[in-house]
Amino acid sequence: MFYTQLRSFHAVATEGGFTAASHVLNIGQPTITSQVRALEERYGVELFHRRGRSVSLTEAGRGLFAISQRMMSQEAEALDYLNALGGFHTGHIRVGAVGPYHVTEMLSELAAHYPALELTVSIGNSKEMLRRLLDFRTDVAVLAQVADDPRFIAVPYSTNRFVGFMRSDHPLAAQPDVSLAELAAQRLVMREQGSTTRLAFEKAMAAAGIDHSNCMEIGSRDADWMAVHRGIGIGVVSEAEFVTHENLVTRQIRDAEILMTEHVVYLAERRDSRLIRAFMSIVEGILAERDRKSSGEADGR
């Protein structure tokens, strides 16, 4: 009974609410509520501040959550181990990414090699993905913004240039390329604070001493794309992330080389996880094949 109550507590703390936790555990919300309340009453503690439908951890709740995170991680490690002994007949790997474009190649290879594995993909900005790794809600993440932090292991995966993108009838589309100043003179459609794309572009603009105050913040890639498509402004994106469309075009930025390097990231303390090692073996295989093709093309010239 204690473990069931603790699992419900952990789900509420992780998901930020009782309803969200019920969806994750596939248990009715009243059951989740009663289990957490029973845990609090049994030990005479308050684990959550409840404000309507929103909840936040109390000091006691934060302490228990730190312990439950380790417990859930160890449970995942035990499942990884047993699944590995069985040849990965079952298992569930949770992958985070800043966008689907960075991760689909890996997932395709993973599914081909381990068809019985269950895959879950979460999309968000780099800051959110790192937080999900630390909370043990994600096993591996594919992202660009990686701090020098010993808690993480980050493997470089690919590097791509930034380009401006706009409607094909935009005045700048008539040019072969664009400058930072020309971009700054337009209304820019940008991601939210914490987005790697936004951070890299703003750093380049600041280095060039250019102000870009005419900015519209939109918190998703799809919404950015739609805003540009409707002529609201122009955007900036990694070449790998641009989705071809008949009404949209990209232009190189001629006076700045803004690069984004995607990394595959996981917790250092989970380096021995069988599922993570299987995922990283797929990544290593893709990188090795890419290097082989690159060497072959160089030798052929």
C-alpha positions as CSV (number, residue, x, y, z in Angstrom):
1,M,0.0,0.0,0.0
2,F,2.8,2.4,0.9
3,Y,4.4,2.0,-2.6
4,T,1.1,2.6,-4.3
5,Q,0.6,5.8,-2.3
6,L,4.2,6.9,-3.0
7,R,3.8,6.2,-6.7
8,S,0.7,8.5,-6.7
9,F,2.6,11.2,-4.8
10,H,5.5,11.0,-7.3
11,A,3.2,11.2,-10.3
12,V,1.4,14.3,-8.9
13,A,4.7,16.0,-8.0
14,T,6.1,15.2,-11.5
15,E,3.1,16.1,-13.5
16,G,2.1,19.1,-11.4
17,G,-1.5,18.1,-10.6
18,F,-3.8,15.3,-9.6
19,T,-5.6,15.1,-13.0
20,A,-2.4,15.0,-15.0
21,A,-1.1,12.3,-12.7
22,S,-4.3,10.2,-13.2
23,H,-3.7,10.3,-16.9
24,V,-0.1,9.1,-16.6
25,L,-1.0,6.3,-14.2
26,N,-4.3,5.5,-15.9
27,I,-6.0,5.6,-12.5
28,G,-9.0,7.7,-11.6
29,Q,-8.3,11.2,-10.2
30,P,-10.3,10.5,-7.0
31,T,-8.2,7.4,-6.3
32,I,-4.9,9.5,-6.8
33,T,-6.3,12.1,-4.4
34,S,-7.3,9.6,-1.7
35,Q,-3.9,7.8,-1.9
36,V,-1.9,11.0,-1.4
37,R,-4.2,12.1,1.4
38,A,-3.8,8.8,3.1
39,L,0.0,9.1,2.9
40,E,-0.2,12.6,4.4
41,E,-2.6,11.5,7.2
42,R,-0.6,8.4,8.0
43,Y,2.6,10.4,8.7
44,G,1.0,13.7,9.8
45,V,2.6,15.8,7.0
46,E,1.4,18.1,4.3
47,L,3.1,17.2,1.0
48,F,1.3,19.7,-1.3
49,H,0.0,23.2,-1.2
50,R,-3.4,23.0,-2.9
51,R,-4.8,26.1,-4.6
52,G,-7.8,25.1,-6.6
53,R,-6.7,22.8,-9.3
54,S,-3.0,23.8,-9.0
55,V,-0.6,22.2,-6.5
56,S,3.0,22.9,-5.4
57,L,5.3,20.9,-3.2
58,T,5.7,21.9,0.5
59,E,9.2,21.6,2.0
60,A,8.3,18.1,3.2
61,G,7.1,17.3,-0.2
62,R,10.3,18.4,-1.9
63,G,12.3,16.2,0.4
64,L,10.2,13.2,-0.3
65,F,10.2,13.9,-4.0
66,A,14.0,13.9,-4.1
67,I,13.8,10.4,-2.5
68,S,11.0,9.1,-4.8
69,Q,13.0,10.3,-7.9
70,R,15.9,8.0,-6.9
71,M,13.5,5.1,-6.2
72,M,11.7,5.4,-9.5
73,S,15.1,5.6,-11.3
74,Q,16.2,2.4,-9.6
75,E,12.9,0.7,-10.5
76,A,13.6,1.8,-14.1
77,E,17.1,0.4,-13.9
78,A,15.7,-2.9,-12.6
79,L,13.3,-3.1,-15.5
80,D,16.1,-2.2,-18.0
81,Y,18.1,-5.1,-16.6
82,L,15.4,-7.7,-16.8
83,N,14.4,-6.5,-20.3
84,A,18.0,-6.8,-21.4
85,L,18.2,-10.4,-20.1
86,G,15.1,-11.1,-22.2
87,G,16.6,-9.6,-25.3
88,F,14.5,-6.4,-25.1
89,H,11.3,-8.3,-25.7
90,T,9.6,-5.6,-23.7
91,G,10.6,-2.1,-22.4
92,H,9.8,1.5,-22.6
93,I,12.3,4.3,-23.5
94,R,11.3,7.9,-23.1
95,V,12.9,10.4,-25.5
96,G,12.8,14.1,-25.2
97,A,13.6,16.5,-28.1
98,V,13.6,20.2,-29.0
99,G,11.9,19.3,-32.2
100,P,10.8,16.1,-34.2
101,Y,13.4,16.8,-36.9
102,H,16.4,16.0,-34.6
103,V,15.1,12.7,-33.3
104,T,13.2,10.9,-36.0
105,E,16.3,9.4,-37.7
106,M,17.3,7.9,-34.3
107,L,13.8,6.6,-33.5
108,S,13.5,4.9,-37.0
109,E,16.8,3.0,-36.4
110,L,15.9,2.1,-32.8
111,A,12.5,0.8,-33.9
112,A,14.1,-1.3,-36.6
113,H,16.6,-2.8,-34.2
114,Y,14.3,-3.2,-31.2
115,P,10.8,-3.5,-32.6
116,A,9.3,-4.6,-29.3
117,L,10.4,-1.5,-27.4
118,E,7.7,1.1,-26.5
119,L,8.7,4.6,-27.4
120,T,7.4,7.9,-26.0
121,V,8.6,11.2,-27.3
122,S,8.2,14.6,-25.5
123,I,8.8,17.9,-27.3
124,G,9.9,21.1,-25.6
125,N,12.7,23.6,-25.4
126,S,16.2,22.7,-24.1
127,K,15.7,23.9,-20.6
128,E,12.5,21.8,-20.2
129,M,14.3,18.7,-21.6
130,L,17.1,19.0,-19.1
131,R,14.7,19.4,-16.3
132,R,12.8,16.2,-17.5
133,L,16.1,14.3,-17.5
134,L,16.8,15.4,-13.9
135,D,13.3,14.5,-12.8
136,F,13.7,11.0,-14.4
137,R,10.7,11.7,-16.7
138,T,13.0,11.3,-19.8
139,D,15.7,8.8,-20.4
140,V,17.6,10.5,-23.2
141,A,17.1,13.9,-24.9
142,V,18.1,15.4,-28.2
143,L,18.8,19.1,-27.8
144,A,21.3,21.9,-28.5
145,Q,21.7,24.0,-25.4
146,V,23.9,21.9,-23.1
147,A,25.6,23.5,-20.1
148,D,29.0,22.3,-18.8
149,D,27.4,20.2,-16.1
150,P,28.9,17.0,-14.7
151,R,25.4,15.6,-14.1
152,F,25.0,15.2,-17.9
153,I,26.8,13.3,-20.7
154,A,26.3,15.0,-24.0
155,V,27.3,13.4,-27.4
156,P,27.4,15.8,-30.4
157,Y,25.2,14.6,-33.2
158,S,24.9,17.2,-36.0
159,T,25.8,20.8,-36.7
160,N,23.6,23.1,-38.8
161,R,23.6,26.8,-39.9
162,F,20.8,29.2,-39.1
163,V,18.9,30.7,-42.0
164,G,16.1,33.3,-42.2
165,F,12.8,32.0,-43.6
166,M,9.9,34.1,-45.0
167,R,7.1,34.0,-47.5
168,S,8.1,33.8,-51.1
169,D,6.5,37.1,-51.9
170,H,8.4,39.0,-49.1
171,P,10.8,41.7,-50.4
172,L,13.8,40.0,-48.8
173,A,12.9,36.8,-50.7
174,A,14.1,38.5,-53.9
175,Q,17.6,38.6,-52.6
176,P,20.1,35.7,-52.7
177,D,20.9,36.2,-49.0
178,V,20.2,38.5,-46.1
179,S,22.1,40.4,-43.4
180,L,21.5,40.6,-39.7
181,A,20.6,44.3,-40.0
182,E,18.0,43.4,-42.7
183,L,16.5,40.8,-40.5
184,A,16.4,43.2,-37.5
185,A,14.5,45.7,-39.6
186,Q,11.6,43.3,-40.0
187,R,9.2,42.0,-37.5
188,L,10.8,38.8,-36.2
189,V,8.8,35.8,-35.1
190,M,10.7,34.2,-32.3
191,R,10.4,31.2,-29.9
192,E,9.9,31.7,-26.2
193,Q,12.7,32.6,-23.7
194,G,14.8,29.5,-23.1
195,S,14.6,28.4,-26.7
196,T,18.1,27.5,-28.1
197,T,17.3,29.0,-31.4
198,R,16.3,32.3,-29.8
199,L,19.3,32.4,-27.5
200,A,21.8,31.7,-30.4
201,F,20.2,34.3,-32.6
202,E,20.1,37.0,-29.9
203,K,23.7,36.3,-29.0
204,A,24.7,36.9,-32.7
205,M,22.7,40.1,-32.9
206,A,24.2,41.4,-29.6
207,A,27.7,40.6,-30.9
208,A,27.0,42.7,-34.0
209,G,25.5,45.5,-31.9
210,I,22.1,45.2,-33.5
211,D,18.8,45.8,-31.8
212,H,15.8,43.7,-32.7
213,S,13.1,45.1,-30.5
214,N,10.4,44.4,-33.1
215,C,9.8,40.8,-32.1
216,M,6.7,38.6,-31.7
217,E,7.2,35.8,-29.2
218,I,5.3,32.5,-30.1
219,G,5.9,29.4,-28.0
220,S,6.0,26.6,-30.6
221,R,7.7,25.8,-33.9
222,D,4.4,25.1,-35.6
223,A,3.0,28.4,-34.5
224,D,6.1,30.2,-35.7
225,W,5.8,28.5,-39.1
226,M,2.1,29.5,-39.3
227,A,2.8,33.1,-38.4
228,V,5.4,33.4,-41.1
229,H,3.2,31.6,-43.6
230,R,0.5,34.2,-42.9
231,G,2.9,37.1,-43.4
232,I,3.0,38.3,-39.8
233,G,6.8,38.3,-39.8
234,I,9.9,36.4,-40.7
235,G,11.6,33.7,-38.8
236,V,15.0,32.2,-38.0
237,V,15.6,28.5,-37.9
238,S,18.3,25.8,-38.2
239,E,18.5,24.5,-41.7
240,A,17.7,21.0,-40.4
241,E,14.4,22.2,-38.9
242,F,13.0,24.0,-41.9
243,V,10.0,22.2,-43.4
244,T,9.8,22.8,-47.1
245,H,6.6,24.6,-48.2
246,E,5.7,26.1,-51.6
247,N,5.0,29.5,-50.1
248,L,8.1,29.7,-47.9
249,V,11.7,30.2,-48.7
250,T,15.0,30.3,-46.8
251,R,17.9,32.7,-47.2
252,Q,21.4,32.3,-45.9
253,I,22.6,35.0,-43.4
254,R,25.6,36.5,-45.2
255,D,27.4,38.4,-42.4
256,A,27.1,35.8,-39.6
257,E,27.6,32.1,-39.2
258,I,25.2,31.1,-36.5
259,L,25.5,27.4,-35.8
260,M,23.5,24.9,-33.8
261,T,25.0,21.6,-32.7
262,E,22.5,19.0,-31.6
263,H,23.5,16.7,-28.8
264,V,22.2,13.4,-27.4
265,V,22.1,13.9,-23.6
266,Y,21.5,11.6,-20.7
267,L,22.2,11.6,-17.0
268,A,25.8,10.5,-16.0
269,E,24.4,8.4,-13.2
270,R,22.4,6.4,-15.7
271,R,25.2,5.6,-18.1
272,D,24.8,1.9,-17.3
273,S,21.1,1.7,-18.1
274,R,20.6,-1.0,-20.7
275,L,18.0,1.0,-22.6
276,I,20.1,4.1,-22.7
277,R,23.1,2.0,-23.8
278,A,20.9,0.5,-26.6
279,F,19.8,4.0,-27.7
280,M,23.4,5.3,-27.7
281,S,24.6,2.3,-29.7
282,I,22.0,3.4,-32.4
283,V,23.4,6.9,-32.3
284,E,27.0,5.7,-32.6
285,G,26.0,3.5,-35.6
286,I,24.4,6.5,-37.3
287,L,27.4,8.7,-36.7
288,A,29.8,6.0,-37.9
289,E,27.8,5.5,-41.1
290,R,27.7,9.3,-41.6
291,D,31.5,9.4,-41.3
292,R,32.0,6.5,-43.6
293,K,29.9,8.2,-46.3
294,S,31.7,11.5,-45.8
295,S,35.1,9.8,-46.2
296,G,33.9,8.0,-49.3
297,E,32.7,11.2,-50.9
298,A,36.0,12.9,-50.0
299,D,38.0,10.0,-51.5
300,G,35.9,10.2,-54.7
301,R,36.7,13.8,-55.4
